[in-house]
Amino acid sequence: MDRLNYIDSGNAAYIDSLYESYKQDPESVDFGWQKFFEGFDFGRESQPAKAGAAKPSAAATPDNLLKEINVMNMINGYRTRGHLFSKTNPVRERRQYFPGRELETFGLSEADMDTTFNAGVEVGLGPAKLRDIRQLLEDTYCRAIGAEYRYLRNPIKLKWFEDRMEPGRNTPKFNVDEKKMMLSKLNEAVVFENFLGTKFLGQKRFSLEGAEALIPALDSVIKQGSELGIQEFIIGMAHRGRLNVLTNIMEKTYKEVFSEFEGKNYDSESPFGGDVKYHLGFSTDVKTKNGKNVHLSLCPNPSHLEAVDPVVEGITRSKIDFKYKGDHSKIAPILIHGDASIAGQGIVYEVLQMEKLDGYETGGTIHLVINNQIGFTTNYRDARSSTYCTDVAKTVLSPVFHVNGDDVEALTYVINLAMEYRQVFNEDVFIDILCYRRYGHNEADEPKFTQPVLYKAIDAHPNPLQIYSKKLIAEGSVDEAFVKALEKDFRAELQQMLDEAKAADRFTDTIPMFEGAWTGLHLANHKELISAIDTAVPKEDIVAIGDQITTLPKGKVFFKKIEKLFEDRNAMVNKTGVFDWAMGELLAYGTLLKEGVPVRLSGEDVKRGTFSHRHAVLTLADSENEYSPLESINPDARLSIYNSLLSEYGVLGFEYGYAMANPNALTIWEAQFGDFFNGAQIIVDQYIASAETKWQRGNGLVMLLPHGYEGQGPEHSSARVERFLELCADDNIQVANCTTPANFFHILRRQIHRDFRKPLIIFTPKSLLRSPKCVSPIEDFTNGKFQELIDDNYADPKKVKRVLLCTGKIYYDLQEKQQADKRKDVAIVRIEQLYPTPIQQIIKIKAKYEKATEFIWVQEEPENMGAWPYICRKFHNDKHFNLQVISRLEGSSTATGFAKQHAAQQAHIVAKAFDTPVGKTVKAAIKKTAEKMANAGAD
C-alpha cells in the first residue's frame, strides 16, 4: 500500500516558520495553528512525561514538528473516520475502507510507537507514547460505538463530544444495580417475544427479536431525560417491536395485549373499525426508578412506515406551545425508524428540514434506527446508495452514533449521551442500532428464500440476553441463579396474564378519547353534524375588529400597494359594509382570537396568500421586519402564521399532530394550490379520513384547498374533490365548498364552537377572491350561521322547470347567465357542504320546486371527477330525483392547459345548463377568457 502523508515533509520548513511567527505573536497565525502550537509548548514545558515514557525532544525542530502534526492528523483521522472501522455489526463482517487506520496512513510507523508526542495533550493524556495515544483512539472510536460528528460546524459541539467520549474512551461505566436493571429489562424484552411466539403460533407480531437491547435503552433514556428536566416523551415508531415497547416501556398490560391476540377486544356494537394490534398507540404516566413522573405517548401509526414522523413533531410542538409555555426542554420526541425506511422515505428528509424552522422546531429529536440490515427481502446494498442508512442526518448536521445491538451497555450509554446533547443544544441526534431480524418480515415469512447466508449466521447467533447474562456472570455482577430466576418469574407472570385473558368474556379497550386536552369534547353523532349552531358575532364587534385589523400603525413604513389595499379594506368596515373573501376570513380569525381561541395557519406562502389576497402578515417596506394586524386583538390568545417549507406531506402531517394535541385551537393547513395536496395523500388517507375509526383519535384540523377552473392548466385547477368524497363515510370528515365570504366565516367559527371535532376540508376560491360578486353584507356576519345549502332567491318557484344543483365557483358562471337571460324558470341551488350531505334540505328543494321536471348536477370538473361520482352514488335509485349531469367530458387529466379550450368547455357547460345555443356564447366566452388570461395571476 502506498504511504499516504497528510502533510509532506517538504512543508517542514514552512511549519518551522509558522512556529517562529507564533512565538513572536500568536495572533499572527491561523487559529488552528495557534491551538496546535499552544498544546505543543504546553506538552514540552509544563507537563512531566508519564512514568516509563521517553522524554520529548528538547528542541522544536521542523522534523519533530512534522511528526507531531502527523500524530495530530492521526487523532483527527480517528475522530473523523474511526466509525468506519468500529466493531458494530453483530452478524456480518464490515466492508473494508481505504485508506485504513494503519500507522502509515498518517506518516507514522511501528518505530514511533514508544516515542513520546506532545500531541497527547489533545486527547487529555499529556505528552504520551504514540502507543497510548493510539489505544485511546481505538477504544473511543473503533469498538462497539462508532461516532460521526466531525462534520458539525460548531467547534463548541465538537469539543463537547470529545470531552465526553475521549476521557472515558466511550466505555460505559455502570454500577451493579444499573446492570441488573438493564438485565431485567432485557429479560422482559426477550422472554416476552419468545412467549408470544410459542403461545400464538402463526400470528403476526413483528417481533423485536435481534434488537431487544432497545428496551433497556429506552427505559434508561426516560430516566436520564427525567433527570434533565423532561416531563413528557412523544414516541413514534413503525410496527416492528411495537408490542414490546407498548408493554415493557409504556406499561400497557400484558393481559390487554393477550386479549387482542385472542380477539377479545372486538365489540360488535362499537362504532369503530379498529386496527391491527401492532399499529395501535397508547398513552400513560410512568414513575421512573429515580422517582420522577413522566408522561409517555406512543402514537398510532399505519404501515406507511415513516408517516408518523411529522405527526409526532406536530404533537410535540403543540404541547410546547400550550402545555409547556414554549419550554421545549420539558418534552422530547423520540422517533424509532427502520434502516430501509429511513433511507428510502422522503418524509424523513422533509421532517429533518422542518426541525430548526421557527414554525416547526421542537427542541431536537432522538432518532433510533432498528437496523435489521434488510428491508422485507431487500438487501441493504439494494436499499440505499449511501454508506449508512442514517446519512440523511448529515444534511442537517446531526451527529450519528452507530452501536452494536448486542451490547446493551454501549447502547444505553449512547442514548443517554444523546439525551444530554439534545437538552444542551436542542438538536437532533441519530443512533443507528446495528442488529438483525431473527425471523422474516413477519413470523410466517421465510427469510432464507432471499438471504440464506445472513440467516445461517443469525440462526447460530445468541440473543442479546444470553450475551449480556454471560458477560455479567463472568464479571461477577450476577450469578447464574439470578438470571434463571429472572426468566422463570417473568414467564410465570406472563402465563398468569394469558390465563386471565382467556378466561375473560370480552376485553374493553382502555383507549381514552376524551381525556387531557380533549376533556369536555365528545364523539359526534350524525344529527349533531348536520345541526346548525349560532356563530354570528355582534355588529359592534365586527366593526371594532374590522377597523383594528385594517388600520396600519403610524411610524411603520409599508409598501404603497399595501397601504391602498388596507384603505380599501377599512372602507368595507366603515363605509360599504360589504366584505370580500379575505375580509371574511380575517374576521373569522379576529373574532376567534378575541374570544381567546388560539389560531394557527401554516403552509406555503400563507402569510400573504398564494393569490396575494390574505396579507395577514405584512413585511415593512424599509426592512425585513413583519407586522400582523391580527396580533393586536388579544395578546392572551396565541396567533401563529407561518410560511412553510416547500412540503405538503411533512407539513400536513405536522399540523395534523398539532391539532390532535390541542383541539381547542383552530389549526389550519393551506395548500399553495389545492392540487398540491397530492403530495400529502398518505396523511389524508391514513390519518385525516380514518384515524377516528381505526384508533379512536379525533382531530379538528382544517385544510384549505384552492380549487376552481380558470384555464390555468392541469396542476392549478382541481383539488380533487372526488378523492375526498370517496373517503367519506361514518361521518368521518366534513367537506365544503363555500361560495360566500360569510359562509366561509361561519364554517371556520363553527369548527371551534361545537363540542366535538371533525377534520374539515374546504375548497377555496382563486378567481373569486377579487370578484365583485363574491361578497357578503355585514348582516350575514352578525345574524347568520353556516348554511349547508343556499337556495335561489332569483328564480320564481312557480315557474321553475329546471333545478341546477352545483357547488363552488361554477355558481357564479351560472348566475351570470341566469340573470343576463332573465331565466326565472331555472333555479340554481348551491350545495355548500358536500359531506355530511344535507339530504333533507335537498329533498325540501324538490318539494319547493314542485313543477320542476329536471334536476341536474352541474360542475366544472370532468364527469369522472369532482363531486358527481359521489352525488350520483348518493342519489342512485333515489325516489325523489332522476338526477342528470352537465360537466366536462371524462378525462385522464384534470383540466386542459389551453386557455381557449378551457373557455369553450366552460361556455358549453353554462349554455347546456340553460339549454341555449352554444355557438355565439362559446365565441364570446373564448374572447372574454383570453382577455382574463392575459392578466393571469400567480402560478
Buried (B, 14 or more C-beta within 10 A) or exposed (E): EEEEBBBEBEBBEEBBEBBEBBEEEBEEBEEEBBBBBEBBBBBBEEBEBBEEBEEBBEEBEBEBBBBBBBBBBBBBBBBBBBBBBBBBBBBBEEEEEEBBBEBBBBBBEEEBBEBBBBBBBBBEBBBBBBEBBBBBBBBBBBBBBBBBBBEBEEEEBBEBBBEEBBEEBBBBEBEEEBBBBBBBBBBBBBBBBBBBBEEBEEEBBBBBBBBBBBBBBBBBBBBBBBBBEBBBBBBBBBBBBBBBBBBBBBBBBBBBBBBBBBEBBEEEEEEBEBBBBBBBBBBBEBEBEEEBEBBBBBBBBBEBBBBBBBBBBBBBBBBBBBBBEEEBBBBBBBBBBBBBBBBBBEBBBBBBBBBBEEBBBBBBBBBBBBBBBBBBBBEBEEBBEEEBBBBBBBEBBBBBBBBBBBBBBBBBBBBBBBBBBBBBBBBBBBBBBBBBBBBBBBBEBEBEEBBEEBBEBBEEBEBBBBBBBEBBBEEEBBEEEBBEEBBEEBBEBBEEBBEBBEEBEEBEBEBEBBEEBBEEBEBBEEEBBBEEEEBBBEBEBBBBBBEBBBBBEEEEEBEEEBEEBBEBBBEBBEEEBBBBBBBBBBBBBBBBBBBEBBBBBBBBBBBBBBBBBBBBBBBBEEEEEEBBBBBBBBEEBBBBBBBBBBBBBBBBBBBBBBBBBBBBBBBBBBBBBBBBBBBBBBBBBBBBBBBBBBBBBBBBBBBBBBBBBBBBBBBBBBBBBBBBBEBBEEBBBBBBBBBBBBBBBBBBBBBBBBEBBBBBBBBBBBBBBBEEEBBBBBEBBBEBBBBBBBBBEEBEBEBBEBBBBBBBBBBBBBBEBBEEEEBBBBBBBBBBBBBBBBEEBBBEBBEBBEEBEBBBBBBBBBBBBBBBBBBBEBBEEBEEBEBEBBBBEEBEEBBBBEBBBBBBBBBBBBBBBBEBEBEEBBEEBBEEBBEBBEEEBBE
